[in-house]
Amino acid sequence: MRSVGDRDRKTALYDQFARVGKALASGKRLELLDLLAQGERSVDALARAADLGLTSTSAHLQTLRQAGLVMARRDGTRVHYSLAGDDVAGLYTALRSVAHGHLTDVEAARVAYLGLAGDAGRPGHGGVEEVTRDGLLDKVRSGEVVVLDVRPAEEYAHGHVPGALGIPLDELAARLAELPAGAHVVAYCRGAYCVLAHDAVRILHAHGRNAARLADGMLEWRLAGLPVARGAA
């Protein structure tokens, strides 16, 4: 028969599990995990990307670190953070998937954020062609497409689809000449809920270019164990 001590020990065990849940209970901390899934970043770089103050960013990172979700590395006066492991990225994507599957408000928020008015044929996608990871691999092997990474340069350097051309979104309109005329372009960014590739396709279409979008992004590409190239563009 179980004793009161056994109940206390079980409670203590589940309280340890809850530390991770508590750390994830913030939209801003989830955004920081999303950014760190692209590669290591300094606190100030994370603050800029997440539109947070340095003090708030540091506090959120400390909460994530205390839960074992991120690691810190000091380089002189700067502190750099990274995910504690691929399992953390997997947990983050699983959380998103469960939320999207069980909360009706998530889809409305997704459509509003990504600017997807939808159409009669493809609701929620704005009529833009989407390419799966497997489909993109096939197209790359056959030379059918130009793959375009529109994330910031530091994220591209941390890891990108092999052969992808790196042009940050805010430079795309000025660098269209770098894309071969008449090429079918497939743009991608951080992941399934990243707006950068959506905006890139809009820019390309506005300039008469043939463009599609990868259905998810670099986060899912890595987790699928697909090849990743590293280095600056």
Buried (B, 14 or more C-beta within 10 A) or exposed (E): EEEEEEEEEEEEEEEEEEBBEEBBEEEBBBBBBBBBBBBBBBBEBBBEBBEBEEEEBBEBBEBBBEBBBBBEEEEEEEBBBBBBEEEBBEBBBEBBEEEBEEEEEBBEEBBEEBEBEEEEEEEEBBEBBBBEBEBBBEBBEEEEBBBBBBBBBBBBBBBBBEEBBBBBBEBBEEEBEEBEEEBBBBBBBBBBBBBBBBBBBBBBEEEEBBBBBBBBBBBBBBBEEBEEEEEEE
